[in-house]
Amino acid sequence: MSSSDLYVLNQHSTTWLASFRNGWGSAPAAWGWLGAKYVPDKPVYTMDREYNRKVWDLTGDPRLTLDEKIVLMFTFDGVYVPLQHVKDVGEACISFYEKSYDGERANNWGDIGQFLLSIAGKKFNRFARGVCLSCTSVSDPWSDWNSDTPQKTWSMFSEAPTP
């Protein structure tokens, strides 16, 4: 079974922090719920790239609440949360979980949020930049650090590149 993993993003490496069982409980849970709410032409999670692009593009949609936007952005490739914003993102993840969990499908956002709150304010090494999420262990960009990785990272609290 796949997992979703949190890492500390350092200047030249990553350090694993935590794992959450079932990778479907992170990005697919968020994309499916947001898609059903805001892009109703296909209200279940799908691998259709055109539909997914509509969901990803919601980051610029004023209908999204702040917690929805934060969770959606946290699923993007290369994004990290600067250490000074870990508490805010943890609270947003919990808020998103509370409204999106249906009691049946995998949804890790509450656990991710609780973990982020538990490390908010923690002192990391002097090279630590922030916290990043790998939505699935099947294709984990953060555990496979290479020379291109630093150029592909961006802060959730800066201008988002197009996925």
C-alpha positions in Angstrom: 0.0 0.0 0.0 1.2 3.5 -0.8 1.7 6.2 1.7 1.9 10.0 1.9 5.1 11.3 3.5 6.3 14.6 5.1 9.9 15.8 4.8 11.9 18.7 6.1 13.3 20.5 3.1 16.9 21.5 3.8 19.2 23.5 1.6 20.7 20.4 -0.2 18.7 17.5 1.1 15.5 16.3 2.7 14.9 14.6 6.0 11.9 12.2 6.4 9.5 13.2 9.2 6.4 11.0 9.0 4.4 8.6 6.9 0.6 8.3 6.6 -0.9 5.1 5.3 -2.7 5.0 2.0 -1.5 7.7 -0.4 -5.1 8.0 -1.7 -5.9 9.9 1.5 -3.9 13.0 0.5 -4.0 14.4 -3.0 -6.7 12.2 -4.5 -8.9 12.8 -1.5 -8.5 16.6 -1.8 -8.8 16.6 -5.6 -11.9 14.5 -5.5 -13.6 16.5 -2.9 -12.7 19.9 -4.4 -13.6 18.7 -7.9 -17.1 17.5 -6.7 -17.7 20.8 -5.0 -16.3 23.2 -7.7 -16.0 21.3 -11.0 -19.2 19.3 -11.0 -19.0 18.1 -14.6 -17.2 14.9 -13.4 -17.8 14.7 -9.6 -15.5 11.7 -8.8 -11.8 11.4 -8.7 -10.5 10.7 -12.2 -7.1 10.4 -14.0 -8.4 12.6 -16.8 -5.7 15.3 -17.2 -8.1 17.9 -18.6 -10.5 17.5 -15.7 -7.6 17.5 -13.2 -6.2 20.7 -14.7 -9.6 22.4 -13.9 -9.2 21.2 -10.3 -5.6 22.4 -10.0 -6.6 25.7 -11.5 -8.9 26.3 -8.6 -6.0 27.9 -6.7 -7.0 31.2 -8.4 -10.7 30.8 -7.8 -12.1 33.2 -5.3 -14.8 30.7 -4.2 -12.2 28.5 -2.4 -11.8 29.0 1.3 -8.3 29.6 2.6 -8.0 26.0 4.0 -9.1 24.6 0.6 -6.6 26.6 -1.3 -3.8 25.7 1.2 -4.5 22.0 0.9 -4.8 22.1 -2.8 -1.4 23.9 -3.1 0.2 21.4 -0.7 -0.5 18.7 -3.3 1.5 20.4 -6.0 4.9 19.2 -7.1 7.8 21.1 -5.6 5.8 23.1 -3.0 7.0 23.5 0.5 5.7 25.2 3.6 8.2 27.7 5.1 8.9 26.8 8.8 7.2 30.0 10.0 3.9 28.9 8.4 3.8 25.2 9.5 1.2 26.0 12.3 -1.1 27.8 9.8 -0.9 25.0 7.3 -1.5 22.4 10.1 -4.7 24.2 11.1 -5.8 24.5 7.5 -5.3 20.7 7.0 -7.5 20.0 10.0 -10.2 22.4 8.9 -10.2 20.8 5.5 -10.4 17.3 6.9 -13.4 18.2 9.1 -15.4 19.3 6.1 -14.2 16.8 3.6 -14.0 13.5 5.5 -17.0 11.3 4.6 -16.4 8.5 7.1 -15.7 6.0 4.3 -12.8 7.0 2.0 -9.2 7.5 3.0 -8.5 11.0 4.2 -5.2 11.8 5.8 -5.6 15.6 6.1 -6.5 15.5 9.8 -3.5 13.4 10.7 -1.2 15.5 8.5 -2.6 18.7 10.2 -2.1 17.2 13.7 1.5 16.2 12.9 2.3 19.7 11.5 0.9 21.3 14.6 3.1 19.0 16.7 6.2 20.2 15.0 5.3 23.9 14.7 8.0 26.0 16.3 10.4 23.0 16.6 14.0 23.8 16.0 15.5 22.1 12.9 19.0 22.3 11.6 20.2 25.7 10.4 19.7 24.6 6.7 16.0 23.7 7.1 13.8 25.8 4.8 10.4 24.2 5.3 8.2 21.1 5.2 7.1 19.3 2.1 4.6 16.5 1.3 5.0 13.6 -1.0 1.4 12.6 -1.8 2.3 9.0 -2.7 5.3 6.8 -2.0 4.9 5.3 -5.5 6.4 8.4 -7.0 8.2 10.3 -4.2 10.1 13.3 -5.6 11.4 14.3 -2.1 13.1 11.1 -1.2 15.0 11.1 -4.6 17.0 14.3 -4.1 19.1 15.3 -7.1 20.8 18.4 -8.5 17.6 19.6 -10.1 15.5 19.4 -6.9 16.4 22.9 -5.5 15.4 24.6 -8.8 12.0 22.8 -8.7 11.0 23.9 -5.2 8.8 26.9 -4.4 7.2 28.3 -1.3 3.5 27.9 -0.9 3.5 31.5 0.2 5.0 32.8 -3.0 3.7 33.0 -6.5 2.7 29.5 -7.6 4.1 28.1 -10.9 1.7 26.4 -13.3 1.6 22.6 -12.5 
